[in-house]
């Protein structure tokens, strides 16, 4: 966590440069700063990008106040839903997902900030998956591992692609969400051929863990998509690959949603 008194001195922005930021906790795994720093350099954009580890989403308001040239924020786990009460407006897509990963900071006269939330994960997910759908049977259904903000974006993306899906959770709260123990090998072999990990399992500090989903029934007919991109492959992707499944990580999605976030920040 960055205590409030330290936020103002955490990062110095050169004169006449804008600042863009990533907030979440933890952030040691993120490639966003590298991506945007290279993007700004290649396009001659006078801007800097910095990651801020914030344990509490509410600290975002202090960060914005401390950095008057902050123009845009990326939001990652665990704050994609927690930041919603802090926003002044949600785009229609942000409303549909119920979670945001991009916030535009609109500065008013006097420095007051107006915050607009959006979700670019949906676009990144859909665009990264489209070219691979031909490898699946037309009747294949999907399992989304997790029920958080990333999982909601995945669900909307699957709806846009016309793919039926079910959420899976360790402790399902509704009838629409399956428990991991509900799924048998024959379910995976015969029905659910697209499996998306939208949980932090496999990401530091949990990189040695696998989602508690049985590997029985997973084979060549499966496409397994882990939204995690660091490490790559995750232990789960390595395990399903050994069983013949096609595996993809979240790096392409990261780049696609980052590009969409840049356009959103520019209005």
PECORKA-V840447 format. One line per field, one symbol per residue. burial: 1 if it has 24 or more other ideal C-beta (glycine too) atoms within 12 Angstrom, else 0. Layout:
BEGIN
burial=???
END
This chain:
BEGIN
burial=010000100110100001111111111011111011001100000011111111001011111101101111111111111111011001101100111111111100000010111111111111111001100100011111111111111111110010101111100000001111001000111011111111111110001001101110110011111111111111111011101011111111111111111101100
END
